[in-house]
Amino acid sequence: MRHLLRMAAHSGRTNMHARNLAIVWAPNLLRSRDIEASGFNGTAAFMEVRVQSIVVEFILTHVEQLFGDAPLPGRDTVGTAW
């Protein structure tokens, strides 16, 4: 999520702000077995992806509140692998 947040920081040049990143990444980050198993299509699939993108956008806009500023597990303070 922090990586996507860093990408969103360049939205002035890329137009990939939190909402656009959420639309693109939500189906992969919040993969729904319900959609895959039942073969959702049309409106039902659109609504499911819409909910996923709203959740990812919320997470992206609240990264610090949700995850704090501690380094990611397995990383030192400058972000290199141990």
DSSP file (Angstrom, degrees, kcal/mol; ACC not computed):
  #  RESIDUE AA STRUCTURE BP1 BP2  ACC     N-H-->O    O-->H-N    N-H-->O    O-->H-N    TCO  KAPPA ALPHA  PHI   PSI    X-CA   Y-CA   Z-CA
    1    1 A M     >        0   0    0      0, 0.0     4,-2.4     0, 0.0     5,-0.1   0.000 360.0 360.0 360.0 -37.7    0.0    0.0    0.0
    2    2 A R  H  >  +     0   0    0      2,-0.2     4,-2.4     1,-0.2     5,-0.2   0.893 360.0  53.6 -63.8 -36.8    2.9    2.4    0.7
    3    3 A H  H  > S+     0   0    0      2,-0.2     4,-2.1     1,-0.2    -1,-0.2   0.938 109.8  47.0 -62.3 -45.2    4.2    1.8   -2.7
    4    4 A L  H  > S+     0   0    0      1,-0.2     4,-2.4     2,-0.2    -1,-0.2   0.874 109.9  54.3 -63.7 -36.0    0.9    2.7   -4.3
    5    5 A L  H  X S+     0   0    0     -4,-2.4     4,-1.3     2,-0.2    -1,-0.2   0.905 107.0  50.4 -63.7 -40.7    0.8    5.7   -2.0
    6    6 A R  H  < S+     0   0    0     -4,-2.4     4,-0.4     1,-0.2    -2,-0.2   0.888 110.1  50.9 -63.1 -37.9    4.2    6.8   -3.4
    7    7 A M  H >< S+     0   0    0     -4,-2.1     3,-1.6     1,-0.2    -2,-0.2   0.912 106.4  54.1 -64.3 -41.3    2.8    6.3   -6.9
    8    8 A A  H >< S+     0   0    0     -4,-2.4     3,-1.8     1,-0.3    -1,-0.2   0.788  95.1  69.1 -63.7 -27.1   -0.2    8.5   -6.0
    9    9 A A  T 3< S+     0   0    0     -4,-1.3     3,-0.3     1,-0.3    -1,-0.3   0.706  98.8  51.2 -64.7 -18.0    2.2   11.2   -4.9
   10   10 A H  T X> S+     0   0    0     -3,-1.6     4,-2.1    -4,-0.4     3,-1.5   0.097  72.8 118.5-102.5  20.2    3.2   11.6   -8.6
   11   11 A S  H <>  +     0   0    0     -3,-1.8     4,-2.5     1,-0.3     6,-0.2   0.742  62.6  69.3 -63.3 -23.3   -0.4   11.9   -9.8
   12   12 A G  H 34 S+     0   0    0     -3,-0.3    -1,-0.3     1,-0.2    -2,-0.1   0.843 113.7  28.5 -61.9 -32.2    0.2   15.4  -11.1
   13   13 A R  H <4 S+     0   0    0     -3,-1.5    -2,-0.2     3,-0.1    -1,-0.2   0.759 134.1  31.6 -95.9 -30.7    2.4   13.9  -13.8
   14   14 A T  H  < S-     0   0    0     -4,-2.1    -3,-0.2    -7,-0.2    -2,-0.2   0.634  87.4-135.1-105.5 -15.9    0.7   10.4  -14.2
   15   15 A N     <  +     0   0    0     -4,-2.5     2,-0.8    -5,-0.3    -4,-0.2   0.692  66.0 128.9  61.6  20.6   -2.9   11.1  -13.4
   16   16 A M        +     0   0    0     -9,-0.2    -6,-0.2    -6,-0.2    -1,-0.2  -0.627  31.3 161.5-104.4  72.5   -2.8    8.0  -11.2
   17   17 A H     >  -     0   0    0     -2,-0.8     4,-2.7    -6,-0.2     5,-0.3  -0.222  59.8 -79.8 -80.6 179.5   -4.2    9.4   -8.0
   18   18 A A  H  > S+     0   0    0      1,-0.2     4,-2.4     2,-0.2     5,-0.2   0.851 129.8  51.1 -53.0 -41.4   -5.6    7.1   -5.3
   19   19 A R  H  > S+     0   0    0      2,-0.2     4,-2.2     1,-0.2    -1,-0.2   0.935 112.7  44.3 -65.9 -45.4   -9.0    6.6   -7.0
   20   20 A N  H  > S+     0   0    0     -3,-0.2     4,-2.1     2,-0.2    -2,-0.2   0.907 114.0  50.2 -66.6 -40.2   -7.4    5.5  -10.3
   21   21 A L  H  X S+     0   0    0     -4,-2.7     4,-3.0     1,-0.2     5,-0.3   0.906 110.2  51.5 -62.1 -40.1   -4.9    3.3   -8.6
   22   22 A A  H  X S+     0   0    0     -4,-2.4     4,-2.5    -5,-0.3    -2,-0.2   0.906 108.1  51.0 -63.8 -41.6   -7.7    1.7   -6.6
   23   23 A I  H  < S+     0   0    0     -4,-2.2    -1,-0.2     1,-0.2    -2,-0.2   0.911 116.8  40.8 -61.3 -42.0   -9.7    1.0   -9.8
   24   24 A V  H  < S+     0   0    0     -4,-2.1     4,-0.2    -5,-0.1    -2,-0.2   0.917 125.2  33.0 -73.5 -43.9   -6.7   -0.7  -11.4
   25   25 A W  H >X S+     0   0    0     -4,-3.0     4,-2.6    -5,-0.2     3,-1.1   0.712  95.7  83.2 -91.3 -21.9   -5.4   -2.6   -8.4
   26   26 A A  H 3X S+     0   0    0     -4,-2.5     4,-2.9    -5,-0.3    -1,-0.2   0.878  87.5  54.4 -54.7 -45.9   -8.5   -3.5   -6.4
   27   27 A P  H 34 S+     0   0    0      0, 0.0    -1,-0.3     0, 0.0     5,-0.2   0.809 116.4  40.1 -61.9 -25.8   -9.5   -6.6   -8.5
   28   28 A N  H X4 S+     0   0    0     -3,-1.1     3,-0.7    -4,-0.2    -2,-0.2   0.856 118.9  43.9 -86.9 -38.9   -6.0   -8.0   -7.8
   29   29 A L  H 3< S+     0   0    0     -4,-2.6    -3,-0.2     1,-0.2    -1,-0.1   0.851 126.6  30.5 -75.2 -34.7   -5.6   -6.9   -4.2
   30   30 A L  T 3< S-     0   0    0     -4,-2.9    -1,-0.2    -5,-0.3    -2,-0.1  -0.394  84.3-175.7-120.9  53.4   -9.1   -8.0   -3.1
   31   31 A R    <   -     0   0    0     -3,-0.7     2,-0.7     1,-0.1    -3,-0.1  -0.233  16.1-142.0 -55.6 134.1   -9.7  -10.9   -5.4
   32   32 A S     >  -     0   0    0     -5,-0.2     4,-1.7     1,-0.2     3,-0.1  -0.881  17.6-170.3-107.5 113.2  -13.2  -12.2   -5.1
   33   33 A R  H  > S+     0   0    0     -2,-0.7     4,-3.4     1,-0.2     5,-0.3   0.786  88.7  65.2 -68.2 -25.8  -13.7  -16.0   -5.3
   34   34 A D  H  > S+     0   0    0      2,-0.2     4,-2.3     1,-0.2     6,-0.3   0.923 103.0  45.6 -62.0 -43.9  -17.5  -15.3   -5.4
   35   35 A I  H  >>S+     0   0    0      1,-0.2     5,-1.2     2,-0.2     4,-1.0   0.935 117.7  43.8 -64.6 -44.9  -17.1  -13.5   -8.8
   36   36 A E  H  <5S+     0   0    0     -4,-1.7    -2,-0.2     1,-0.2    -1,-0.2   0.920 116.7  45.3 -66.6 -44.3  -14.9  -16.3  -10.1
   37   37 A A  H  <5S+     0   0    0     -4,-3.4    -2,-0.2     1,-0.2    -1,-0.2   0.892 120.0  37.3 -69.8 -41.1  -16.9  -19.2   -8.8
   38   38 A S  H  <5S-     0   0    0     -4,-2.3    -1,-0.2    -5,-0.3    -2,-0.2   0.550 103.4-124.3 -91.8  -6.4  -20.4  -18.0   -9.8
   39   39 A G  T  <5 -     0   0    0     -4,-1.0    -3,-0.2    -5,-0.2    -4,-0.1   0.875  35.2-164.4  67.7  35.7  -19.3  -16.4  -13.1
   40   40 A F      < +     0   0    0     -5,-1.2     2,-0.3    -6,-0.3    -1,-0.1  -0.171  14.9 169.9 -48.6 143.1  -20.7  -13.0  -12.2
   41   41 A N    >>  +     0   0    0      0, 0.0     3,-0.9     0, 0.0     4,-0.5  -0.954  39.6   7.2-147.9 169.8  -21.0  -10.8  -15.2
   42   42 A G  H 3> S+     0   0    0     -2,-0.3     4,-2.2     1,-0.2     5,-0.2  -0.318 124.3   0.2  62.9-133.0  -22.6   -7.5  -16.0
   43   43 A T  H 3> S+     0   0    0      1,-0.2     4,-2.6     2,-0.2    -1,-0.2   0.865 131.5  53.4 -63.0 -41.8  -24.0   -5.4  -13.2
   44   44 A A  H <> S+     0   0    0     -3,-0.9     4,-2.0     1,-0.2    -1,-0.2   0.923 111.9  45.2 -62.4 -44.4  -23.2   -7.8  -10.4
   45   45 A A  H  X S+     0   0    0     -4,-0.5     4,-2.4     2,-0.2     5,-0.2   0.909 112.5  52.0 -65.4 -41.9  -19.5   -8.0  -11.4
   46   46 A F  H  X S+     0   0    0     -4,-2.2     4,-2.2     1,-0.2    -2,-0.2   0.918 109.9  48.7 -60.7 -44.0  -19.4   -4.2  -11.8
   47   47 A M  H  X S+     0   0    0     -4,-2.6     4,-2.2     2,-0.2    -1,-0.2   0.890 110.7  50.8 -65.1 -39.4  -20.9   -3.6   -8.3
   48   48 A E  H  X S+     0   0    0     -4,-2.0     4,-2.2     2,-0.2    -2,-0.2   0.930 112.4  45.7 -63.8 -45.6  -18.4   -6.1   -6.7
   49   49 A V  H  X S+     0   0    0     -4,-2.4     4,-2.6     1,-0.2    -2,-0.2   0.863 109.9  56.1 -65.6 -35.7  -15.4   -4.4   -8.4
   50   50 A R  H  X S+     0   0    0     -4,-2.2     4,-2.0    -5,-0.2    -1,-0.2   0.923 108.0  47.1 -62.0 -44.6  -16.8   -1.0   -7.4
   51   51 A V  H  X S+     0   0    0     -4,-2.2     4,-2.2     1,-0.2    -2,-0.2   0.920 111.6  51.7 -63.1 -43.5  -16.9   -2.0   -3.7
   52   52 A Q  H  X S+     0   0    0     -4,-2.2     4,-2.4     1,-0.2    -2,-0.2   0.920 109.8  48.8 -58.9 -44.6  -13.4   -3.4   -4.0
   53   53 A S  H  X S+     0   0    0     -4,-2.6     4,-2.5     1,-0.2    -1,-0.2   0.863 109.0  52.9 -67.4 -34.7  -12.1   -0.1   -5.5
   54   54 A I  H  X S+     0   0    0     -4,-2.0     4,-2.3     2,-0.2    -1,-0.2   0.915 110.4  48.3 -64.3 -42.3  -13.8    1.9   -2.7
   55   55 A V  H  X S+     0   0    0     -4,-2.2     4,-2.4     2,-0.2    -2,-0.2   0.932 113.1  46.6 -63.9 -46.2  -12.1   -0.2   -0.1
   56   56 A V  H  X S+     0   0    0     -4,-2.4     4,-2.7     1,-0.2    -2,-0.2   0.901 111.6  51.5 -65.0 -40.7   -8.7    0.1   -1.7
   57   57 A E  H  X S+     0   0    0     -4,-2.5     4,-2.1     2,-0.2    -1,-0.2   0.911 109.7  50.4 -61.6 -41.5   -9.1    3.8   -2.2
   58   58 A F  H  X S+     0   0    0     -4,-2.3     4,-0.7     2,-0.2    -2,-0.2   0.934 111.1  48.3 -60.6 -46.3  -10.0    4.1    1.5
   59   59 A I  H >< S+     0   0    0     -4,-2.4     3,-1.0     1,-0.2    -2,-0.2   0.929 111.3  50.8 -60.3 -45.3   -6.9    2.1    2.5
   60   60 A L  H >< S+     0   0    0     -4,-2.7     3,-0.8     1,-0.3    -1,-0.2   0.861 110.6  48.1 -62.5 -35.7   -4.7    4.3    0.3
   61   61 A T  H 3< S+     0   0    0     -4,-2.1    -1,-0.3     1,-0.2    -2,-0.2   0.550 120.1  38.7 -83.3  -5.3   -6.0    7.5    1.7
   62   62 A H  T <X S+     0   0    0     -3,-1.0     4,-2.4    -4,-0.7     5,-0.3  -0.026  72.8 127.9-130.6  30.9   -5.5    6.2    5.3
   63   63 A V  H <>>S+     0   0    0     -3,-0.8     4,-3.2     1,-0.2     5,-0.5   0.920  76.5  46.9 -56.3 -48.9   -2.2    4.3    5.1
   64   64 A E  H  >5S+     0   0    0      1,-0.2     4,-1.9     2,-0.2    -1,-0.2   0.901 113.8  47.5 -64.4 -40.9   -0.6    6.1    8.0
   65   65 A Q  H  45S+     0   0    0      1,-0.2    -1,-0.2     2,-0.2    -2,-0.2   0.876 120.3  38.8 -67.1 -36.3   -3.6    5.7   10.3
   66   66 A L  H  <5S+     0   0    0     -4,-2.4    -2,-0.2    -7,-0.2    -1,-0.2   0.875 134.0  18.5 -81.9 -39.1   -4.0    2.0    9.4
   67   67 A F  H ><5S-     0   0    0     -4,-3.2     3,-0.5    -5,-0.3    -3,-0.2   0.534  91.9-146.6-113.5  -9.5   -0.4    0.9    9.2
   68   68 A G  T 3<< -     0   0    0     -4,-1.9    -1,-0.2    -5,-0.5    -2,-0.1  -0.217  40.0 -70.5  70.0-166.0    1.5    3.6   11.1
   69   69 A D  T 3  S+     0   0    0     -4,-0.1    -1,-0.2     2,-0.0     3,-0.1   0.226  86.8 125.9-112.1  14.3    5.0    4.7   10.2
   70   70 A A    <   -     0   0    0     -3,-0.5     7,-0.0     1,-0.1    -3,-0.0  -0.401  70.0 -96.9 -69.6 148.6    6.9    1.5   11.3
   71   71 A P        -     0   0    0      0, 0.0    -1,-0.1     0, 0.0     6,-0.1  -0.269  46.4 -95.8 -62.0 153.2    9.1   -0.2    8.7
   72   72 A L    >   -     0   0    0      4,-0.2     3,-1.6     1,-0.1     7,-0.1  -0.394  52.1 -87.5 -66.5 147.6    7.6   -3.1    6.8
   73   73 A P  T 3  S+     0   0    0      0, 0.0    -1,-0.1     0, 0.0     3,-0.1  -0.283 116.1  24.5 -56.4 139.4    8.4   -6.5    8.2
   74   74 A G  T 3  S+     0   0    0      1,-0.3     8,-1.3    -3,-0.1     2,-0.3   0.538 106.7  99.3  83.2   6.3   11.7   -7.9    6.8
   75   75 A R  B <   -A   81   0A   0     -3,-1.6    -1,-0.3     6,-0.2     6,-0.2  -0.932  64.8-136.0-125.0 146.8   13.0   -4.4    6.0
   76   76 A D    >   -     0   0    0      4,-1.7     3,-1.5    -2,-0.3    -4,-0.2  -0.253  47.6 -81.4 -87.2-172.2   15.4   -2.2    7.8
   77   77 A T  T 3  S+     0   0    0      1,-0.3    -1,-0.0     2,-0.1    -5,-0.0   0.692 128.5  50.6 -70.3 -18.4   14.7    1.6    8.3
   78   78 A V  T 3  S-     0   0    0      2,-0.1    -1,-0.3    -7,-0.0    -3,-0.0   0.393 117.1-107.6 -99.5   4.3   16.0    2.6    4.8
   79   79 A G  S <  S+     0   0    0     -3,-1.5     2,-0.3     1,-0.3    -2,-0.1   0.671  72.8 133.5  86.6  17.0   13.8    0.0    3.0
   80   80 A T        -     0   0    0      1,-0.1    -4,-1.7     2,-0.0    -1,-0.3  -0.748  62.2-100.1 -99.2 152.0   16.4   -2.5    1.9
   81   81 A A  B      A   75   0A   0     -2,-0.3    -6,-0.2    -6,-0.2    -1,-0.1  -0.362 360.0 360.0 -67.2 145.3   16.0   -6.2    2.4
   82   82 A W              0   0    0     -8,-1.3    -1,-0.1    -2,-0.0    -7,-0.1   0.459 360.0 360.0 -72.8 360.0   17.8   -7.8    5.4
